[in-house]
Structure formats: C-alpha cells, structure tokens
Amino acid sequence: MACLEFLLRLRTTYMTIGKMQIFAKLRSAGDSTIAERRTPNAERRQILESHLQHVQAEVTAVQKAVAALQIKIDHYRALEAKEDV
C-alpha cells in the first residue's frame, strides 16, 4: 500500500510513467537496493532532483497565475461595489 501511495504522489506531480516504473522496480527489490539509492550520483536521485526542479517551476507559475486571478477578482469586486452605491 505504501508503494502505491508513493507512486500516486509522484503521479500528482506529473512524473512520467517510465520514471515511476524505475522507482517501483527499486522498491520491489527491497533493501538490497538501499546502497544504490543512497549513492550520491544514483540515477534515481538525479531523476527526483530534476523532477523536483520541474515541479517547483510549475508551482511558481501556478502561484503567479493565482496572484493574477486574485487581482482580477478584486478589480471586479471593486467595480461591483461602485455599482451598488
């Protein structure tokens, strides 16, 4: 169940199925792959770090969109308030 939850978390960040399969394969191998996963230059860590950078960029873009939407909503509320007077 924990593996499924982990994969679902990765999927919500739009990680590709191919990259998710790498992690599922490692996880199913159990503790025998721990040393490989902790190696500083491990491919899996690099994939996660690269994906994290992508997700952070997406979050920044969404935050900017939210701010722009809020400004527009505030503008329309101000116009509506003037109409009510």
FENPE-V873451 format. One record per residue. N is the residue number from 1. PHI is phi in whole degrees, 0 to 359 (NA if undefined). D_CENTER is the distance of its C-alpha to the mean C-alpha in Angstrom with 1 decimal. Layout:
# FENPE-V873451
n->N phi->PHI d_center->D_CENTER
n->N phi->PHI d_center->D_CENTER
This chain:
# FENPE-V873451
n->1 phi->NA d_center->20.4
n->2 phi->297 d_center->18.1
n->3 phi->296 d_center->17.1
n->4 phi->297 d_center->16.3
n->5 phi->299 d_center->14.2
n->6 phi->298 d_center->12.3
n->7 phi->295 d_center->11.9
n->8 phi->295 d_center->11.0
n->9 phi->297 d_center->8.1
n->10 phi->298 d_center->7.0
n->11 phi->295 d_center->8.2
n->12 phi->294 d_center->6.4
n->13 phi->265 d_center->3.2
n->14 phi->65 d_center->6.6
n->15 phi->293 d_center->7.8
n->16 phi->292 d_center->11.5
n->17 phi->299 d_center->14.1
n->18 phi->302 d_center->16.0
n->19 phi->292 d_center->13.6
n->20 phi->295 d_center->13.0
n->21 phi->296 d_center->16.8
n->22 phi->302 d_center->17.3
n->23 phi->290 d_center->15.7
n->24 phi->296 d_center->17.6
n->25 phi->296 d_center->20.7
n->26 phi->297 d_center->20.5
n->27 phi->297 d_center->20.0
n->28 phi->290 d_center->22.9
n->29 phi->286 d_center->25.0
n->30 phi->78 d_center->24.9
n->31 phi->295 d_center->26.0
n->32 phi->295 d_center->27.7
n->33 phi->256 d_center->24.6
n->34 phi->301 d_center->23.7
n->35 phi->300 d_center->25.6
n->36 phi->297 d_center->23.9
n->37 phi->291 d_center->20.4
n->38 phi->268 d_center->21.6
n->39 phi->299 d_center->23.3
n->40 phi->308 d_center->22.1
n->41 phi->259 d_center->21.9
n->42 phi->299 d_center->20.5
n->43 phi->302 d_center->18.7
n->44 phi->295 d_center->16.1
n->45 phi->296 d_center->15.2
n->46 phi->297 d_center->15.3
n->47 phi->297 d_center->12.9
n->48 phi->296 d_center->10.4
n->49 phi->297 d_center->11.3
n->50 phi->297 d_center->11.1
n->51 phi->294 d_center->7.7
n->52 phi->300 d_center->6.7
n->53 phi->299 d_center->9.0
n->54 phi->297 d_center->7.7
n->55 phi->296 d_center->4.3
n->56 phi->298 d_center->7.1
n->57 phi->295 d_center->9.4
n->58 phi->296 d_center->7.8
n->59 phi->299 d_center->7.7
n->60 phi->299 d_center->11.2
n->61 phi->297 d_center->12.3
n->62 phi->293 d_center->11.6
n->63 phi->299 d_center->13.4
n->64 phi->295 d_center->16.2
n->65 phi->295 d_center->16.5
n->66 phi->298 d_center->16.8
n->67 phi->297 d_center->19.4
n->68 phi->295 d_center->21.3
n->69 phi->297 d_center->21.4
n->70 phi->296 d_center->22.6
n->71 phi->299 d_center->25.3
n->72 phi->294 d_center->26.5
n->73 phi->298 d_center->26.7
n->74 phi->299 d_center->28.6
n->75 phi->299 d_center->30.9
n->76 phi->293 d_center->31.7
n->77 phi->296 d_center->32.4
n->78 phi->296 d_center->34.7
n->79 phi->297 d_center->36.5
n->80 phi->296 d_center->36.9
n->81 phi->296 d_center->38.3
n->82 phi->293 d_center->40.9
n->83 phi->292 d_center->41.9
n->84 phi->286 d_center->42.6
n->85 phi->281 d_center->45.0
